[in-house]
Amino acid sequence: MSSFYMHNSKQKRMKTKFHPRYLLVAFLGIAMTFTACKDEDENDSTMVSKTIADVVVSDNRFTILEKALIKTDLAGALASKSGSFTVFAPTDAAFTTFLSSAGFSKIEDVPNDVLKPILLYHVVSDKVMSSAVSTGYVSTISPVDNDKFLSIFIEKASGVKINNSANVTIADVMADNGVIHVIDKVITPLSVGELVAVNPDLSSLASAVVGQNLLSALTDKNGTFTVFAPNNAGFAKHSSLPADVKSLLLYHVVGSKNYSGSLTTGYYNTLSKFGEYPVSMKIITTPEVKINNSAKVVKADITGINGVVHIIDDVIFQPSVVAIAQQNPNFSILVQAVVKAGLAETLSGSGPFTVFAPTNDAFSALFATLKVSGVEALTKEQLTPILLYHVVQSNVRSGSLSSGKVTTLNGQIDVNVGSTVSINTSAKVVATDIQGINGIVHAVDQVLIPK
């Protein structure tokens, strides 16, 4: 929703502590009522200020909200005429239900470190009228990870609903520093699992997560996750999914928080495993963010209390060692060679395989030495023994490599482990532990030639 966004300058104002004397003036100076509750004389030339704080104070449906704002030192900010906010304001009835379900008898019993983030979760740092609201995720001013802010999901169908639970019962209550939309339930910050569950456009993913008993893991407040969430259109591209759906879903989750601004091109470990090892995901960040060179990020940085969600337009599948090469532009010549040699099907089998994968630069150097134009100048019979010389029949992680001879599918290579790993003296391992579902890939900077 483009109308909802965060201004840093506004956030700084929200963090300002106001002097008690200012609060006294703000709340006791003049009590105002809703326009719906009290008609004002439009011909009166002396118009009195009516901030969001004034509106809250003047309406007896918000007595608990008023106490909560004062208790957490947030009232002054909403009394500031220089701000511009949208407040989803829970009624007393909504707060009473919340307090009962949370085990508190009154608002004064709720610790400030619990209450303040919840109150801020009801505020968006811009004035948004109901006519400008559209379905989607919105950043609130409830902070997480210092400079990030928790997200809510707004659904506008027959009315407006927040996080699939709170209904807007009265919209567009105007104030000089923003607008209030009255809601019938207190909304609390969501986990990444819940952020997925509240969005109808992620219903296919949500159903799969529930069906595989993964929802409790993704709602764990002590967890830390990045979820690459395929939308329904992404699921619709595939008539069937692999038998191990749970492993597939876990492949869409990284066990750390990775906001879009911190993503870099490279490989990330997912929660999906091959044996005991995490299967790798390839992320490319330019010119757009793509996963495994296929799925695009269409909505980034949906922020929950235990991580972040990025919506993608396709399901991503755990790669074989062949698919790892296919998904990385730096291995495009290797892919051509494997296809021409007729080895793609073999290396896509159950394995396990360890592939020492020459980069495009490595192949270009070989072609220069051989004085040939490229893969097309070599026959299948010439390529096959060279390629098999790069493959070991096991899944060997870099931490398990040791100096000595290693048997490949076409003879032995000499591995030397020091400050770097070299093969046959001159070839260097330049990237390690790209894990697939049938083996692992280590990139090398030279093509190995059988002895």
N, C-alpha and C positions, 0 to 999 in steps of 0.2 A: 504494500500500500504506500504509494509514493508520498501521500500527504503526511504520513507519520514518519518523522525522522528526528535525530538527535542533534542539537547544537551544543558544542562544547561550552560556549559561553553560558548557555542556559544551565547546563549541568553544574557549572561552577557556582551559579546563583543558588541552585538547590542545596548545595553543601554549606551555604553561609548560615551561621548561627545568628539569630536575631536577639537583641537585648530584650529582657522581660518587659521593660517599659514599653518597647515598641509593640510587643504582643498585646499588652494591656490596651494600648490605644487601638490596635487593629481589631480586637474582639469586643471591646466595651464602648468604643467611640460611637458607632451607629449600627444598629441591628437592621439588617435588610431582609426582605422576604422574597420568595420566588415570584417572578412575574405572573405565574399562573395562580398564585395565592393572593396577591395583592395588586390592585390596579393603581398605577401612579398617574398623577396629573401630567399629561404630556405637554401642557402649556406652561408648566412650572419651569422657569428659567434657571432655578437653582438646583442642578442635578447633583445628587450625592453619589460618591464613589461606592461601587458594589463589587468587591473582589470575590474570588472563589471562597476565601475564608469567611467573608461577610455572609455569603449565601449559606454556607454550612452552619454558621452560628445562628442564623435567623430562622432556620427550619427545624421544627422539633422531630423530624424523621431522622436527623443526623446527629443526635446528641452523643452517641457513642463514637462516631467518626470524629466529632469535635474533640472529645476527650483524648482520643488516640493521637490526633495531630499535635495537641498541646503536650501530651506526655512524651512524645518523641522529638520535640523541638522542630516539627515540620510546619507548624501553623504559620509562622512568620513568612516562610517562602511563598505560601499560597495567598498571603495578604499583600505581597509585593505587587505594585501596579506595573512594574517593569517586566514582569514575567509573561509568558504565554503558554498555557497548559490546557490539556484535556484531562479531566478527572472522571474516572468511572467510580461513582460514589455509592458505596453500599449503605442501605438503610439500617436503622436500628434492628429491624427484624432480621436482616441478613447477618449483622454482627452477632446477634443473640444466638443464631444457629451455629455460627462459626465458633463462638466461645464454648458452647456446649459440646460440640464435636471435638474440640481441642482440649477439653478438660479444664477450662478456666471458668470461674464464676463471674468475673467482671473484667473489663478491659485493663484495669489497673494491675491485674495479676499477670498479664502477658509481659515477659521480659522485652525490653526495648530492642535487643539485638534480634529478637524474633519478629516483633511487631513492625519495626521501621522498614525492613525490606518488603514486607507485605504491603504496607501503605504506599511505598514508592512504586510498587508493582501495579498500582491502580492509576498511575500518572504517566501521560505521554507528553513529551516536551514540544508541543505545538498545539495550536487551537484548531481542532478538526470538528466541523459540523457533521451532523448525521448524514447530510446529503453527499458529503465527500468520503464517507466510509465505504470501503470495499473489502471483499473477503481476502484475507491474507495474514501473514505474520507481521507484528509490529514491535518495535523496541520500546520498552518502558524506560523509566529513569531509575529502576532498581539495579544497582551496580553489582557486577561480579567480575573477578579477575581485573580489578582496578579500573580499566578503561572500557570494559564491555558492559552490556546491559541486558537484562533478562527479557525474553520475548513472550508476548501473548499471541493467541490466534483469534482473530475476529472473523466471524462468519455472518455475512449479511444475506439472508434469504427472506423469510417472512418475519422480519424483525432483525435485531442485532443480538448476537450471542458471543460471549467471551469465553474462550477455552472450553467451549462446548458445555458450559455449565451455567454461567451467569447471564441473565437476560437484561437487556436495557429496557426498563419500564417507562422511563421518561427521558426524552432526548432534548438536547439543545437548551439547557438552562444557562442563560447567558450571564457572563461576568465581565468586568473590565479587563481582566487578565487571562481570559480563556473561556472555557465552556465546561459544563458538567453534564454527564449522562448518568442518570440514576440506574443502579443495578440491584438485583434482588439476591445477590450472593457475594460473599467475600471470595475473591480469587487469590489463590496461593501459587507461588512459583512452581513451574513444572520441570520435570526431568526430561531428558532427551526422548525416553520412551513415551512419555505422556505427550510431548510436543508432536511426535509422529501420530499418536492415537487420535488427537483432536482434529486432525486435518482430513476431510473427506477425500482429498486428492491423493492421500497416502494410505487409503483404506486397504489396498492389496498388500502393501508391506505390513501394515498393522495386523491384518488377519494372519499373515504368515508368522509374524513374531509371536502372536498369542498362541497359534497352533503349535509352534515349536517350543513353547514354554520359556521364551526368552524375555518376556516383558518385565519380570521381576528383576532380572539382571540390569536391564536398561533404565529401570526406575530407581536403582540403588543410589542413594544420595552420597554414598562414600565412593562410588565409582568415578571414573574419568574417561569420557568417550568422545570420539568424533564419529558421527554416523553419516555415511553417504547414502541418502534415502531415495531409492527409485520411486518416481511418481507412478500413478496408475497407467499412464501412457507407456512408461518404460516397461512395466510388467506385461502390458498387452502386446508388446512386440514379440513375445515368446509364447509359443503354443504349449510348451512344457518346460519344467525345471528339472535339474538333476535329482536323483533319488535322495541324496543327502541335503535336504533343504536347510537344515540347521547350520551345517558347515557353510553353505552358500550365504545365508544371512549374516553369519559372523564375519564373512569376507568383506562385508560392507561396513565393518566397524574397526576403528583404530583405537587402541587403548590409551589414548592421550588426547588432550584438547589441541586442536589445530584450526585456529581461525584462518579465514581466507588470506589475511595479510601476512600470515606466518608460513603459509604453504610455499614450498620450493619444489622445483622439478627434481624428481628422484623417486626412490622406492621407500615404501612405508610398510611396517609390519602390521598385519591385521590380526583379529582374534581367531581367524580360521587356521587350522593346523594341518600340516602333513606330518604324521607321526607326532613328535613333540615340538615341531618347529613351526613358527608362524609363517603363513603364506604371504608373499609380497604383493603389494599393489603399486602400480606405476602411476605417478601423478605428473602431469605436464602442466605448467602454469601459464605458458605463453603460446599463442596470443590469447588463449582462453584456457580456463581450467578444465582438463579432461582426465578421466580415469581410464587406465589401460588403453589409452588412445581411442576410446570409443564413447563412453558416457560423458556428457557435458554437465557441469554444475550450472543449474538454472536459477537457483536461489541459495545464497550463502549466508552463513553466520546467524542461524536461528539458534538462540542461546538459551540453554537451560541451566539448572542448578548443578548438573553433573557433567556438562559437556556442551557440544555444539553439533547442530545438524546442518548438512548441506544437501539440498535436494538435487538429484541428478535425473537425467532423462532416459536412462536405460539401466537394466540389471547388469551387473558386472560378474563375470564368472572366474573362478580360480584357474589360473593358466597352467598349461603344461610347459615344459622347457621350450618347446617350439613356439607356443603362444607368447612366452616371455620375449623371445627374439622378435616375433612379429609385432609386438606392441611397442618396441623401442626402435625409433628411427636410426639409432646408431648401429643396429644389427641388420639393416636392410639387405646388405650384400650377403651376409651369412644366410639369411632366409632364402634368397635366390639360389644360393649354392645347395642348401638342404633340399629345396624343392626339385632342382634339376637332378640331384643325385638320387631322388626317390626315397629319401630318408625321413620325410615329414611324418608319415604314418607310424613308422617304427618309433621315432622319438616322441610321439604323442601317446605311446602305449603306457602300460602300467609302471614300467621302470623298476626300480628307481635309477635315475641317471645323474651324473655330474658332468656338466658341459663347460669346458673352458672355451668361452665364446669370443672369437676374434672380432674386434670392432671394424667398422668400415675403413678406418685409416689403416688398420693392420692389413686388410685385404688389398687396399690400394697400393701399399708398399710391396706386397707380394706380386701384384700384377706388373708393377714397374720392374721388379727384378726379373720376372719371366718374359717381359716385353710383350705382354698381351693386353687387350683392351678391357677385359673384364671376365665375369663368369661365363658369358656367352662364348668366349674363346676356348673354354676348357670343356672336355667331355665328361660324361657321367663317370666313366672309368677312371679318369684323372682325379675327379673331385671326391669320390666315395672314400678311398683310403685316407685322404687328408682329413676329411670331416670325422671319420670314425676314430682317428688318432686324437681327437679332442674330447672323446666321450669315455667316461668311467662308469662301470656298471654298479653304482651305489650312490647314496646321497651323502656327500662328504662336505660338511660345513668347514668354513675357514679355520675355526678353532680346532678342528680335528686333523688339519694338514700337518704333516711332519716331513722333514727332509728324507729323501730316498727315492727309490724307483716306485712308480705307480703304474699298474697295468691298465691300459685303455682297451677299447674294442679293436685296436689295430697296433699292438705293440706296447712298449713301455716308454714313459716319459720320466725325466729326472726333475724332481721337485726340490727346491731349496728354500727353506723357511728361515728368514732372518728379519731385518727391519722391514723388508718387503718380501713378497713371495715371487720367486722366479721359476720358470720352467725351461728346461733345456738351456740353461745358462742365461740366455738373452731375453726371452719373453717375460714380461712382467704382468702380474695380476693387478689390474687397475680398479676393479670393483668386485665385491664379494657378496655371497649369501643372498642372491636373488632367488627366493624359494618358490617353487611351483608345487603342483599337486602330484607330480610324478618325478620330481628331482630338483636339482639346484643348478644355478648358472653363476659362473665367475667370469668376468670379462678379462680378456688378455689383449695386449697391445701388439702382438705379432701372431701370424699364422704359424702353427707348428707343422713342421714337415717331417713325416716318418723317416726314421733312420734306416 
